[in-house]
Amino acid sequence: MPSAIPNGATAGLPPAGKIDPRGHRFGAGVSAILLILALVSNSPWLVAVVLVSIGVSAAFGLRYSIYGAIWRRLVRFAKFGPAEPEHEYPPRFAQVLGSTALVLSLIAFVLGAPAVGWVLALAVAGLQTLLAVTGYCLGCRLYFLRWWVPELVTRIWTRGTPQRGGSLAGAKINFR
């Protein structure tokens, strides 16, 4: 299964939890389905449901993901074998980006601009579908571009603790 995270990219990251990448893909698939159902049924409240789900895990960690809890139960019930774990920060950053787009989507709905709201929600649905189907996570890849937003978000998650091994800017990254 392809990894959402580039080879060698996590070497410069601070210690964090590891996640089952299959759970990340499962959650993306559920989010995409809910967002498409929201459009088809013209139900912006479903956008809010997806926002709560990915927003909780973006803010507090993927171990608190609603979809992740469902995935862990599926793994136990179906007796899926173990998967190669991945660092949680890149997928968590992708969820921060998705949450931001969904917040803007809901603001657009409230302000009476449903077309803008649906474009933003469907952009998230498209990227979630891409992740669910192929394993490619654009938000995860953006985490490793040398810009200040991922550094700031990582500092918030680590509560300002200096990163072991340097910053993201120093990490050698091999994009597959």
C-alpha positions in Angstrom: 0.0 0.0 0.0 1.5 3.4 -0.9 2.4 5.7 1.9 0.8 9.1 2.3 4.1 10.3 3.7 7.3 10.7 1.6 10.2 8.4 2.3 12.6 9.7 4.9 10.4 12.8 5.6 9.7 12.1 9.2 13.3 11.9 10.4 13.3 15.6 11.5 9.9 15.5 13.2 9.4 15.6 16.9 8.3 12.3 18.5 4.5 11.7 18.1 2.0 8.9 17.9 2.0 6.5 15.1 -1.1 5.7 13.1 -2.4 2.9 10.9 -2.5 4.5 7.4 -5.4 2.3 6.5 -7.4 4.0 9.2 -6.5 7.4 7.7 -7.7 6.2 4.3 -10.9 4.8 5.8 -11.7 8.1 7.5 -11.1 9.9 4.3 -13.5 7.7 2.5 -16.2 8.2 5.1 -15.7 12.0 5.0 -15.9 12.0 1.2 -19.1 10.0 1.2 -20.7 12.3 3.8 -19.7 15.4 1.9 -21.1 14.1 -1.4 -24.3 13.1 0.4 -24.4 16.6 1.8 -24.3 18.0 -1.7 -26.8 15.6 -3.1 -29.3 16.2 -0.3 -28.4 19.9 0.0 -27.7 19.4 3.7 -25.0 21.8 4.9 -25.4 20.3 8.4 -23.6 17.1 7.1 -20.6 19.4 6.3 -20.7 20.4 10.0 -20.7 16.7 11.0 -17.6 16.0 8.9 -16.0 19.2 10.3 -16.5 18.0 13.9 -15.1 14.6 13.0 -11.9 15.8 11.4 -11.6 18.9 13.5 -11.5 16.9 16.7 -8.6 14.7 15.5 -6.8 17.7 14.0 -7.0 19.6 17.3 -6.4 16.8 19.8 -4.7 14.0 17.8 -5.7 11.2 15.6 -6.2 8.8 18.6 -9.3 10.9 19.2 -10.6 10.6 15.6 -14.2 9.4 15.5 -13.4 7.6 12.2 -10.3 6.1 13.8 -12.3 4.7 16.7 -14.6 3.0 14.1 -11.5 1.7 12.2 -9.9 0.2 15.3 -13.1 -1.7 16.0 -13.2 -2.9 12.4 -9.6 -4.1 12.6 -10.4 -6.1 15.8 -13.6 -7.5 14.5 -12.3 -8.5 11.0 -8.9 -9.5 12.4 -7.0 -7.4 9.9 -3.3 -7.9 10.1 -0.9 -5.2 11.3 0.1 -2.3 9.1 3.3 -0.3 8.9 2.6 2.6 11.2 3.1 6.2 10.0 3.9 9.4 11.9 0.7 11.2 12.9 1.7 14.9 12.2 1.4 15.0 8.4 -2.1 13.4 8.3 -3.1 15.6 11.2 -1.9 18.7 9.4 -3.9 17.6 6.4 -6.9 17.5 8.7 -6.2 21.0 9.8 -6.3 22.2 6.2 -9.5 20.3 5.5 -11.1 21.6 8.7 -10.1 25.2 7.7 -11.8 24.7 4.3 -14.9 23.2 5.9 -15.1 26.2 8.4 -14.9 28.5 5.4 -17.6 26.4 3.7 -20.0 26.8 6.6 -19.3 30.5 6.9 -20.2 30.8 3.2 -23.5 28.9 3.8 -24.3 31.2 6.7 -23.5 34.3 4.6 -25.8 33.2 1.9 -23.2 32.0 -0.6 -24.1 28.3 -1.0 -22.1 28.0 -4.3 -18.9 29.0 -2.5 -19.8 26.7 0.4 -20.3 23.7 -1.9 -17.1 24.4 -3.9 -15.1 24.4 -0.7 -16.8 21.2 0.7 -16.4 19.4 -2.6 -12.7 20.4 -2.8 -12.3 18.6 0.5 -14.4 15.7 -0.7 -12.2 15.4 -3.8 -9.0 15.4 -1.8 -10.5 12.9 0.7 -11.5 10.6 -2.2 -8.0 10.9 -3.7 -6.6 9.7 -0.4 -9.1 7.0 0.1 -8.7 5.5 -3.4 -5.0 6.0 -4.0 -3.3 6.6 -0.7 -2.0 10.0 -1.9 -2.5 12.7 0.7 -1.9 16.2 -0.7 -2.1 17.8 2.8 0.5 15.4 4.1 2.8 16.4 1.3 2.2 20.1 1.9 3.3 19.5 5.5 6.8 18.9 4.2 7.1 21.9 2.0 9.5 24.4 3.6 7.0 27.0 4.8 6.1 28.4 8.2 2.5 27.1 8.6 3.5 23.5 9.3 6.2 24.7 11.7 3.7 26.8 13.6 1.1 24.0 13.8 3.8 21.5 15.0 4.9 24.0 17.7 1.2 24.3 18.8 0.9 20.5 19.0 4.2 20.1 20.9 3.3 23.1 23.0 6.4 25.0 22.0 8.9 22.1 22.8 11.9 22.4 20.5 12.0 19.7 17.9 14.4 16.9 18.2 16.5 16.7 15.1 15.9 20.2 13.8 13.1 21.8 11.9 11.1 20.5 9.0 13.3 22.6 6.7 16.3 20.4 7.4 14.6 17.1 6.6 15.7 15.2 3.6 12.6 14.2 1.7 12.2 11.7 -1.1 8.9 12.1 -2.9 7.9 8.9 -4.6 
